[in-house]
Amino acid sequence: MRLFNFFNTNIFPILLVNFIGILGYSIVIPILIFIVNDLGGNGFIYGILGAMYPFFQLIGAPILGRLSDRIGRKKVLIVSQAGTFVAWTLFLLAFILPKTQLWSSNSDFTGSYIMTLPLILLFLARIFDGFTGGNVSVANAYLSDVSTDEDRDKNFGMMGASTSLGFVLGPAVAGILASTFLGEALPIMLAALISLIAIFVITLKLPESNPCVVDTGTLGLTSFRRFFQVEHKECYTDGTETDENSNTFWKILKLENIPLLYAIYFLTFLAFSLFYAGLPIYASTVLKWSSIELGAFLAYSSIIMILVQGPVLSYLSGKVSNITCITIGALVLAISFYLLSFSDIVTMYIANTLLSIGNGLMWPNFLALLSKTGNHQMQGAIQGYGNSMGSFASIFGLILGGILFESIQIAVFQIGAIIFLLIFLLVLINHFRTKKSPSKKQPIIKTA
């Protein structure tokens, strides 16, 4: 029995594209703060730089998602990966430019920093990468296109596992490469190379998945304009309106259960943003962990999620409903966030284990549920707007998490626990409300 077959011929290319994209992104996570400090910045500049990616992804993801509905997923994935490659090239250029001072600041609010020309280039790189960074939402739309009701849950589980695998290997590779004589430049070179490889994988191995699009161009065309030409064919739409105007945010928001699903999207990213903002400070100041201990803690989490999102979800697929996995996952996440406020090492790892299990159960099933809304010609827009909800929550949560930890410290994790309890209650209330209204047409959230 194939419980965890990444080499499934139907979805392996998109799993590989997702893994490569996450690997390239995660490589820079442990070294970015050192690059910023070396170029004249400080924690304040690092925080602002970190917010650039989700802020511009908030703008770009819906545009790319809707574009993928019109011209095809493959072309938009190529554009997105090309943008990532350009961004890493700008990163490398920052290592070459002289550290010319543009202005400096020394205040209680911003701390002491020097804004240099290479730092400006880093901002441009993150802005460009963020705006073209719709590859996650488009990849989810692609997976929705090629999945059937029978294998949808398993496919999204494997997508989540490929994401977790990228997050395991990326920081580990970065730590090893950054210790060489080339320092932080070598991991950035690898990230650029990975992005370039992804472009070729998409071009050569990834067939177009949008059933209503005839692919009329490839990367090797002589005309950039012709690359974006597209032909449409007749396709089954389940009676849903599919003209271009149907994919606006307000039209998507009118789809059944989309407001609830987008609220869950926002709240989940908000809670995890509080976690990622507070954990490094918590680990270094309260727990007195080293960067190696923190890295091991995060790597352990990703390994558990790989196991849950791979073999476990493959086994549960078709046996347990999406709604059951989401509710159980949200409740387990609430418990794990509460346990994070205890500082002994055993409780911390118990909390981490529960967090990984809860996230592994909840998120792939949530994405599978989201992919069942609308039709194929809407999936790019649905996933893109959902990605924007996550980006907005990330911007707000990362800033709020840093501020809250300074005043309430570990209680910030208890706020995350309350958020997941709220998600648990929202899903249950909607489920029971739907059961009492059988006249509604094919509710999205239902039991198996």
C-alpha positions as CSV (number, residue, x, y, z in Angstrom):
1,M,0.0,0.0,0.0
2,R,1.5,3.4,-1.0
3,L,1.0,5.6,2.1
4,F,3.7,8.2,1.3
5,N,4.6,8.1,-2.4
6,F,6.1,11.5,-3.3
7,F,7.0,10.0,-6.7
8,N,3.3,9.8,-7.8
9,T,3.6,10.7,-11.5
10,N,0.6,13.1,-11.3
11,I,1.7,15.3,-8.5
12,F,5.5,14.8,-8.0
13,P,6.5,17.8,-10.2
14,I,4.4,20.2,-8.2
15,L,5.6,18.7,-4.9
16,L,9.2,19.2,-6.2
17,V,8.5,22.8,-7.2
18,N,7.0,23.5,-3.8
19,F,9.9,21.8,-2.0
20,I,12.5,23.8,-4.0
21,G,10.7,27.1,-3.4
22,I,10.5,26.5,0.4
23,L,14.1,25.3,0.5
24,G,15.3,28.5,-1.2
25,Y,13.2,30.6,1.1
26,S,14.2,28.8,4.3
27,I,17.9,28.9,3.6
28,V,18.0,32.6,4.3
29,I,16.0,32.5,7.6
30,P,18.9,31.8,10.1
31,I,21.4,34.1,8.4
32,L,19.3,37.2,7.4
33,I,19.8,38.9,10.8
34,F,23.6,38.6,10.5
35,I,23.5,40.0,7.0
36,V,21.4,43.0,8.1
37,N,23.7,43.7,11.1
38,D,26.8,43.5,8.9
39,L,25.4,46.0,6.4
40,G,24.6,48.6,9.1
41,G,21.1,47.6,10.3
42,N,19.8,46.5,13.6
43,G,16.7,44.6,15.0
44,F,14.4,47.4,14.0
45,I,15.6,47.3,10.4
46,Y,15.5,43.5,10.4
47,G,11.8,43.6,11.5
48,I,10.8,46.1,8.8
49,L,12.7,44.1,6.2
50,G,11.0,40.9,7.3
51,A,7.6,42.6,6.9
52,M,8.3,43.7,3.3
53,Y,7.8,40.2,1.9
54,P,4.3,39.5,3.4
55,F,3.2,43.1,2.8
56,F,3.9,42.9,-1.0
57,Q,2.8,39.3,-1.2
58,L,-0.5,40.7,0.2
59,I,-0.7,42.8,-3.0
60,G,0.8,40.4,-5.5
61,A,-0.7,37.0,-4.6
62,P,-4.3,37.8,-5.6
63,I,-3.1,39.3,-8.8
64,L,-1.0,36.3,-9.7
65,G,-3.8,33.9,-8.5
66,R,-6.4,35.6,-10.8
67,L,-3.8,35.7,-13.6
68,S,-3.3,31.9,-13.3
69,D,-7.1,31.4,-13.7
70,R,-6.8,33.3,-17.0
71,I,-3.5,32.3,-18.6
72,G,-2.7,29.1,-16.7
73,R,-0.9,28.0,-13.6
74,K,2.4,27.0,-15.3
75,K,3.1,30.4,-16.8
76,V,2.4,32.2,-13.5
77,L,4.6,29.8,-11.6
78,I,7.4,30.5,-14.1
79,V,7.0,34.3,-13.6
80,S,6.9,33.8,-9.8
81,Q,10.1,31.8,-9.7
82,A,11.8,34.2,-12.1
83,G,11.0,37.0,-9.7
84,T,12.5,35.0,-6.9
85,F,15.7,34.4,-8.9
86,V,16.0,38.1,-9.6
87,A,15.5,38.8,-5.9
88,W,18.4,36.5,-4.9
89,T,20.5,38.1,-7.6
90,L,19.9,41.5,-6.0
91,F,20.9,39.9,-2.6
92,L,24.2,38.8,-4.1
93,L,24.8,42.3,-5.6
94,A,24.4,43.7,-2.1
95,F,27.5,41.9,-1.0
96,I,29.5,43.6,-3.8
97,L,28.3,47.2,-3.4
98,P,30.2,49.5,-1.1
99,K,28.6,50.2,2.3
100,T,27.8,53.8,1.3
101,Q,25.9,55.6,4.2
102,L,22.7,57.2,3.1
103,W,21.4,58.2,6.6
104,S,21.6,57.1,10.2
105,S,19.4,57.1,13.2
106,N,19.8,56.7,17.0
107,S,16.6,56.9,19.0
108,D,14.8,55.0,21.7
109,F,12.2,53.8,19.2
110,T,14.4,52.6,16.3
111,G,17.7,52.0,18.1
112,S,21.0,52.8,16.4
113,Y,21.4,51.9,12.7
114,I,23.0,53.1,9.6
115,M,21.1,52.8,6.3
116,T,23.5,51.8,3.6
117,L,23.2,51.3,-0.1
118,P,23.4,47.5,0.2
119,L,20.6,47.6,2.8
120,I,18.4,49.5,0.3
121,L,19.1,46.7,-2.2
122,L,18.0,44.1,0.3
123,F,14.7,46.0,0.7
124,L,14.2,46.1,-3.1
125,A,14.9,42.3,-3.3
126,R,12.4,41.5,-0.6
127,I,9.8,43.8,-2.2
128,F,10.3,42.2,-5.6
129,D,10.3,38.7,-4.2
130,G,7.1,39.4,-2.2
131,F,5.2,40.9,-5.1
132,T,6.0,37.9,-7.4
133,G,5.8,35.4,-4.5
134,G,2.4,34.0,-5.4
135,N,3.9,30.6,-6.1
136,V,2.4,29.0,-2.9
137,S,-1.2,30.0,-3.7
138,V,-0.8,29.1,-7.4
139,A,0.8,25.7,-6.4
140,N,-2.2,25.0,-4.2
141,A,-4.5,26.0,-7.1
142,Y,-2.6,23.6,-9.3
143,L,-2.9,20.8,-6.8
144,S,-6.6,21.5,-6.6
145,D,-6.9,21.2,-10.4
146,V,-5.2,17.7,-10.5
147,S,-6.8,16.2,-7.4
148,T,-10.0,14.2,-7.3
149,D,-12.3,13.9,-4.3
150,E,-10.7,10.5,-3.5
151,D,-7.1,11.7,-3.3
152,R,-7.4,15.4,-2.5
153,D,-6.7,15.0,1.3
154,K,-3.7,12.8,0.7
155,N,-2.3,15.1,-2.0
156,F,-2.6,18.2,0.2
157,G,-1.0,16.2,3.0
158,M,2.0,15.4,0.8
159,M,2.2,19.1,-0.2
160,G,2.4,20.0,3.5
161,A,5.1,17.3,4.0
162,S,7.2,18.7,1.1
163,T,6.9,22.2,2.7
164,S,8.1,20.8,6.1
165,L,10.9,19.0,4.5
166,G,12.1,22.2,2.9
167,F,12.0,23.9,6.3
168,V,14.1,21.1,7.8
169,L,16.8,21.1,5.2
170,G,17.0,24.9,4.5
171,P,18.3,26.2,7.8
172,A,20.6,23.2,8.3
173,V,22.2,23.7,4.9
174,A,22.5,27.5,5.6
175,G,24.3,26.9,8.9
176,I,26.8,24.6,7.3
177,L,27.5,26.8,4.2
178,A,27.6,30.1,6.2
179,S,30.6,28.6,8.2
180,T,32.7,28.4,5.1
181,F,35.2,31.1,3.9
182,L,32.5,32.6,1.7
183,G,30.3,33.3,4.8
184,E,26.6,34.3,4.2
185,A,27.1,34.8,0.5
186,L,27.3,31.0,-0.2
187,P,23.8,30.2,1.1
188,I,22.4,33.1,-1.0
189,M,24.2,31.7,-4.1
190,L,22.6,28.3,-3.4
191,A,19.2,29.9,-3.0
192,A,19.6,31.7,-6.4
193,L,20.7,28.4,-8.0
194,I,17.7,26.6,-6.5
195,S,15.3,29.2,-7.9
196,L,16.9,28.8,-11.3
197,I,16.5,25.0,-11.1
198,A,12.8,25.5,-10.2
199,I,12.3,27.5,-13.4
200,F,13.6,24.6,-15.5
201,V,11.6,22.0,-13.5
202,I,8.4,24.0,-14.1
203,T,9.1,24.5,-17.8
204,L,10.2,21.0,-18.6
205,K,8.3,18.8,-16.2
206,L,5.1,20.5,-15.1
207,P,2.1,20.2,-17.5
208,E,-0.6,22.9,-17.5
209,S,-3.4,21.9,-15.0
210,N,-6.1,24.5,-15.6
211,P,-8.7,22.5,-17.6
212,C,-10.1,25.6,-19.3
213,V,-6.7,26.8,-20.7
214,V,-4.9,25.7,-23.7
215,D,-1.2,26.4,-23.3
216,T,0.0,28.4,-26.3
217,G,3.5,29.3,-25.2
218,T,6.6,28.1,-23.3
219,L,9.6,29.8,-21.8
220,G,11.6,29.4,-25.0
221,L,9.3,31.6,-27.2
222,T,10.9,34.4,-29.2
223,S,8.2,36.9,-28.0
224,F,7.5,37.9,-24.4
225,R,4.1,39.0,-25.5
226,R,3.3,35.6,-27.0
227,F,4.3,33.9,-23.7
228,F,1.2,35.5,-22.1
229,Q,-1.2,34.6,-25.0
230,V,-3.8,32.0,-24.0
231,E,-6.7,30.1,-25.6
232,H,-9.7,28.9,-23.6
233,K,-11.7,25.8,-24.3
234,E,-15.2,24.7,-23.2
235,C,-15.1,23.0,-19.8
236,Y,-17.5,21.8,-17.1
237,T,-18.1,24.5,-14.5
238,D,-20.8,23.1,-12.3
239,G,-23.1,25.9,-13.3
240,T,-20.9,28.5,-11.6
241,E,-20.3,31.8,-13.3
242,T,-16.7,31.9,-14.8
243,D,-16.3,35.2,-16.6
244,E,-13.3,37.3,-15.7
245,N,-15.4,39.6,-13.4
246,S,-16.4,36.6,-11.3
247,N,-13.0,36.4,-9.7
248,T,-13.0,39.7,-7.9
249,F,-12.6,39.6,-4.1
250,W,-16.2,40.6,-3.4
251,K,-17.5,37.9,-5.8
252,I,-15.3,35.3,-4.2
253,L,-16.4,36.4,-0.7
254,K,-20.0,35.5,-1.7
255,L,-19.2,31.9,-2.2
256,E,-20.6,29.6,0.5
257,N,-18.4,29.3,3.6
258,I,-15.6,31.4,2.1
259,P,-15.9,34.1,4.8
260,L,-15.5,31.4,7.5
261,L,-12.5,29.8,5.7
262,Y,-10.8,33.1,5.2
263,A,-11.3,34.0,8.8
264,I,-9.7,30.7,9.8
265,Y,-6.8,31.5,7.3
266,F,-6.3,34.9,9.0
267,L,-6.5,33.6,12.6
268,T,-4.2,30.7,12.0
269,F,-1.5,32.9,10.5
270,L,-2.0,35.4,13.3
271,A,-1.4,32.8,16.0
272,F,1.7,31.4,14.3
273,S,3.1,34.9,13.7
274,L,2.8,35.5,17.5
275,F,4.7,32.2,17.9
276,Y,7.5,33.0,15.5
277,A,7.8,36.5,16.8
278,G,8.0,35.4,20.5
279,L,9.9,32.1,20.3
280,P,13.4,33.4,19.3
281,I,13.2,36.1,22.1
282,Y,11.8,33.5,24.6
283,A,14.5,31.0,23.7
284,S,17.4,33.4,24.0
285,T,16.3,35.5,27.0
286,V,14.2,33.2,29.2
287,L,15.4,29.7,28.3
288,K,19.0,30.8,27.6
289,W,19.1,28.6,24.5
290,S,21.8,28.8,21.9
291,S,21.0,29.2,18.1
292,I,21.9,25.4,17.8
293,E,19.3,24.5,20.4
294,L,16.7,26.7,18.8
295,G,17.5,25.2,15.4
296,A,17.1,21.7,16.8
297,F,13.8,22.6,18.4
298,L,12.4,23.9,15.0
299,A,13.9,21.0,13.0
300,Y,12.2,18.5,15.4
301,S,8.9,20.2,14.8
302,S,9.3,19.9,11.0
303,I,10.2,16.2,11.2
304,I,7.0,15.5,13.2
305,M,4.9,17.4,10.7
306,I,6.5,15.4,7.8
307,L,5.4,12.2,9.5
308,V,1.8,13.5,10.2
309,Q,1.3,15.2,6.8
310,G,2.7,12.2,4.9
311,P,1.9,8.6,6.1
312,V,-0.6,9.6,8.8
313,L,-2.8,11.8,6.5
314,S,-2.5,9.3,3.7
315,Y,-3.9,6.6,6.0
316,L,-6.7,8.9,7.3
317,S,-7.6,10.0,3.8
318,G,-11.2,8.8,3.0
319,K,-11.6,7.5,6.6
320,V,-11.8,10.8,8.6
321,S,-13.4,14.0,7.3
322,N,-11.6,17.3,6.8
323,I,-13.8,18.9,9.4
324,T,-12.9,16.3,12.0
325,C,-9.2,16.7,11.3
326,I,-9.5,20.5,11.5
327,T,-11.4,20.6,14.8
328,I,-9.0,18.1,16.4
329,G,-6.0,19.9,15.1
330,A,-7.2,23.3,16.3
331,L,-7.9,21.9,19.8
332,V,-4.4,20.2,19.9
333,L,-2.8,23.5,18.8
334,A,-4.6,25.4,21.6
335,I,-3.3,23.0,24.2
336,S,0.3,23.1,22.7
337,F,0.3,27.0,22.7
338,Y,-0.7,26.9,26.4
339,L,2.0,24.5,27.3
340,L,4.6,26.7,25.6
341,S,4.3,29.1,28.5
342,F,6.0,26.5,30.8
343,S,9.8,26.9,30.6
344,D,11.1,23.4,31.5
345,I,12.6,21.5,28.6
346,V,10.4,18.4,28.9
347,T,7.1,20.5,28.7
348,M,8.6,22.6,25.9
349,Y,9.2,19.5,23.8
350,I,5.7,18.0,24.7
351,A,4.3,21.3,23.5
352,N,6.3,21.2,20.3
353,T,5.2,17.7,19.6
354,L,1.5,18.6,20.1
355,L,2.0,21.8,18.0
356,S,3.5,19.7,15.1
357,I,0.7,17.1,15.3
358,G,-2.0,19.7,15.5
359,N,-0.6,21.7,12.6
360,G,0.0,18.6,10.5
361,L,-3.6,17.5,11.0
362,M,-5.3,20.9,10.6
363,W,-3.5,22.8,7.8
364,P,-3.4,20.3,4.9
365,N,-7.1,19.4,5.6
366,F,-8.0,23.1,5.7
367,L,-6.3,23.7,2.3
368,A,-8.1,20.6,0.9
369,L,-11.4,22.1,2.2
370,L,-10.6,25.5,0.7
371,S,-9.8,23.8,-2.7
372,K,-13.3,22.3,-2.8
373,T,-14.9,25.8,-3.1
374,G,-15.8,27.3,-6.4
375,N,-14.5,25.6,-9.6
376,H,-11.2,25.3,-11.4
377,Q,-11.4,28.7,-13.0
378,M,-11.7,30.3,-9.5
379,Q,-9.0,28.4,-7.6
380,G,-6.2,30.8,-8.4
381,A,-8.3,33.7,-7.1
382,I,-9.5,31.8,-4.1
383,Q,-6.0,30.6,-3.1
384,G,-4.5,34.1,-3.9
385,Y,-7.0,36.0,-1.7
386,G,-6.5,33.4,1.1
387,N,-2.7,33.9,0.8
388,S,-3.3,37.6,1.2
389,M,-5.3,36.9,4.4
390,G,-2.3,35.0,5.7
391,S,0.1,37.8,4.6
392,F,-1.9,40.5,6.3
393,A,-2.1,38.4,9.5
394,S,1.7,37.8,9.3
395,I,2.5,41.5,9.1
396,F,0.2,42.3,12.0
397,G,1.2,39.3,14.1
398,L,5.0,39.7,13.7
399,I,4.8,43.3,14.8
400,L,2.3,42.7,17.5
401,G,4.2,39.6,18.8
402,G,7.4,41.5,19.3
403,I,5.6,44.4,21.1
404,L,3.5,42.1,23.3
405,F,6.5,39.9,24.3
406,E,8.2,43.0,25.7
407,S,5.3,43.6,28.1
408,I,3.6,40.3,28.8
409,Q,6.3,37.8,27.7
410,I,5.2,34.2,27.7
411,A,1.5,35.2,28.0
412,V,1.8,35.9,24.3
413,F,1.6,32.1,23.7
414,Q,-1.6,32.0,25.8
415,I,-3.1,34.5,23.3
416,G,-2.3,32.1,20.6
417,A,-4.0,29.3,22.5
418,I,-7.2,31.5,22.8
419,I,-7.0,32.1,19.0
420,F,-7.0,28.4,18.2
421,L,-9.9,27.8,20.7
422,L,-11.8,30.5,18.8
423,I,-11.1,28.6,15.5
424,F,-12.3,25.4,17.2
425,L,-15.5,27.0,18.2
426,L,-16.1,28.7,14.8
427,V,-15.8,25.5,12.9
428,L,-18.0,23.6,15.4
429,I,-20.7,26.3,15.3
430,N,-20.7,26.4,11.5
431,H,-20.8,22.6,11.3
432,F,-23.9,22.4,13.6
433,R,-25.5,25.3,11.8
434,T,-25.0,23.6,8.5
435,K,-26.5,20.3,9.8
436,K,-29.6,22.2,10.9
437,S,-30.0,23.7,7.4
438,P,-30.2,20.7,5.0
439,S,-31.8,22.8,2.3
440,K,-28.5,24.6,1.6
441,K,-26.9,23.4,-1.6
442,Q,-23.9,21.1,-1.0
443,P,-22.3,22.7,2.0
444,I,-18.6,22.9,1.9
445,I,-18.0,21.8,5.5
446,K,-19.5,18.4,6.1
447,T,-18.7,15.1,7.7
448,A,-17.6,12.0,5.9
